[in-house]
Amino acid sequence: MAMDRESFFAALKKSHKAVFRVAEWIHRGSANVRSRTVIIPASNGDMVDACDLMVWDEEQSKVMKLEVKHKLDTKFTCADDYPFKTIIVSNSKTIERNWGKIESYIIVNDKITYAAIIPFTTHEKWKKFQIHAKNTDRVEEFYLCPKECATFVKISE
């Protein structure tokens, strides 16, 4: 059964904490990454932007769109302890509808302390697989990538 609009926004609301934590990390910057301006589109049902975050890249004078996925049941801090050989990037329909528009897909661990950042530039290494989706309780097609495509970062304590 497909997810209805109400269920979709209920699930989206659950991911807000991860989205805001990633936004804070980008805005704050780190030893390796300078601070950047972050825009969080409202999730009021309009779905104007097919992304979770927009980041202003001063060097390229453009807005980068990012998608954030909170994996509630996936514990990891780095590539070595990531529990699988591959990472689910996102649903294939979502990726294909936004092909090339999302700069990076950010997968956040269970405790919202670490993230795996998968740049769209690695898409040639992605493969489609049929996987059971917990949120819809049906088999759907997803893109997966080798975990080597991701950069693992600490986003909070």
C-alpha positions in Angstrom: 0.0 0.0 0.0 1.4 3.4 -1.0 2.0 6.0 1.8 -0.8 8.6 1.9 -0.1 12.3 2.3 -0.9 12.3 6.0 1.4 9.3 6.7 4.2 10.9 4.6 4.2 14.1 6.6 4.0 12.2 9.9 7.1 10.3 8.8 8.8 13.5 7.6 8.1 15.1 11.0 10.0 12.3 12.7 13.1 13.2 10.7 13.2 16.9 11.7 15.6 16.3 14.6 18.2 14.8 12.2 17.6 17.5 9.6 18.1 20.3 12.2 21.2 18.6 13.6 22.8 18.3 10.2 21.9 22.0 9.5 23.5 23.0 12.8 26.6 21.1 12.0 26.9 22.7 8.5 26.1 26.2 10.0 28.7 25.7 12.8 31.4 24.4 10.6 34.3 22.2 11.8 38.0 21.9 11.6 37.8 20.6 8.0 34.7 22.5 6.8 34.0 26.2 7.0 30.6 27.5 8.3 27.9 28.0 5.7 24.5 29.5 5.4 21.7 26.9 5.7 18.1 27.2 4.6 15.5 24.7 5.9 12.4 24.6 3.6 9.2 24.4 5.5 7.5 21.0 5.5 4.0 22.4 5.4 2.7 20.3 2.6 3.6 22.5 -0.3 6.7 20.4 -1.1 8.2 23.3 -3.1 11.7 22.0 -2.8 12.5 18.4 -3.1 15.2 18.5 -0.4 15.6 18.8 3.3 18.3 21.5 3.4 19.7 24.1 1.1 23.2 25.3 1.7 24.7 28.5 0.1 28.1 27.7 -1.4 29.9 31.0 -1.7 32.8 29.6 -3.7 30.5 28.3 -6.4 27.8 31.0 -5.9 25.1 28.5 -5.9 22.6 26.8 -3.6 23.3 23.1 -2.9 20.3 20.9 -2.1 20.8 18.1 0.4 18.6 15.2 1.4 18.8 13.9 5.0 17.8 10.3 6.1 17.7 9.4 9.7 18.3 5.6 10.1 16.7 5.0 13.5 18.0 1.4 13.8 21.5 1.8 12.3 24.4 2.3 14.6 27.7 3.6 13.1 30.5 6.1 13.6 32.6 5.4 10.6 33.0 3.2 7.5 34.7 0.4 9.6 31.7 0.0 11.9 29.0 0.6 9.4 27.0 -2.7 9.6 26.6 -3.2 5.9 28.7 -3.3 2.8 26.3 -0.9 1.0 24.3 2.1 2.0 20.7 2.8 1.0 20.9 6.2 -0.7 17.2 6.7 -1.3 14.1 5.4 -3.1 14.8 5.2 -6.8 11.7 7.1 -7.8 12.7 10.0 -5.5 16.3 10.1 -6.9 15.2 9.8 -10.5 12.6 12.6 -10.1 15.3 14.8 -8.7 18.2 13.5 -10.8 21.2 15.8 -10.4 19.3 18.3 -8.3 20.4 16.9 -4.9 24.1 17.6 -4.3 24.5 15.0 -1.5 22.5 12.4 0.4 23.2 12.4 4.2 22.5 9.3 6.1 22.4 10.0 9.9 22.9 7.3 12.5 20.5 6.2 15.2 21.7 8.7 17.9 22.1 11.6 15.4 25.8 11.9 16.2 27.4 10.7 13.0 26.5 10.9 9.3 27.6 9.3 6.1 27.6 11.9 3.2 27.1 10.4 -0.2 27.8 12.9 -3.0 25.6 12.7 -6.2 28.9 12.6 -8.1 29.3 9.0 -7.0 26.0 8.0 -8.8 27.8 5.9 -11.4 28.6 3.4 -8.6 25.0 3.2 -7.4 22.9 0.1 -8.1 19.2 -0.5 -7.9 17.8 -3.2 -5.6 14.4 -4.3 -4.5 14.1 -3.8 -0.7 11.2 -4.1 1.8 10.4 -0.5 2.9 9.4 -0.4 6.6 7.4 2.9 6.2 5.1 1.5 3.4 5.4 -2.2 4.3 6.0 -3.2 0.7 8.9 -4.0 -1.5 10.3 -0.9 -3.3 13.2 -0.1 -5.5 16.1 1.8 -3.9 19.6 2.9 -5.0 22.4 1.5 -2.9 26.1 2.5 -3.0 29.2 0.9 -1.7 30.0 2.4 1.7 33.3 3.6 0.2 31.3 6.3 -1.7 30.5 8.0 1.6 32.4 10.3 3.8 31.7 9.6 7.5 31.6 12.6 9.8 30.8 13.4 13.4 27.9 15.9 13.5 27.4 16.2 17.3 28.3 14.9 20.7 
